[in-house]
Amino acid sequence: MLFAKVVTVIIAGVFTILTARRLMNEVNAAKVRAKPRQPNTVTKLRQDPSTGIYYPVE
């Protein structure tokens, strides 16, 4: 009976470590973000005369 308890605790520990590693990788991936655009820049748009859709001018 003691053997089963020890094995259960070891397996639970391994799963806890694996879960903690995966969680830390997800947190680190979430920290990487794209740089935000400058709020004071205005995107210039040009309208296509045939469709009426506006496109950004580069």
Rosetta blueprint (number, residue, H / E / L):
1 M L
2 L H
3 F H
4 A H
5 K H
6 V H
7 V H
8 T H
9 V H
10 I H
11 I H
12 A H
13 G H
14 V H
15 F H
16 T H
17 I H
18 L H
19 T H
20 A H
21 R H
22 R H
23 L H
24 M H
25 N H
26 E H
27 V H
28 N H
29 A H
30 A H
31 K H
32 V L
33 R L
34 A L
35 K L
36 P L
37 R L
38 Q L
39 P L
40 N L
41 T L
42 V L
43 T L
44 K L
45 L E
46 R E
47 Q E
48 D L
49 P L
50 S L
51 T L
52 G L
53 I L
54 Y E
55 Y E
56 P E
57 V L
58 E L
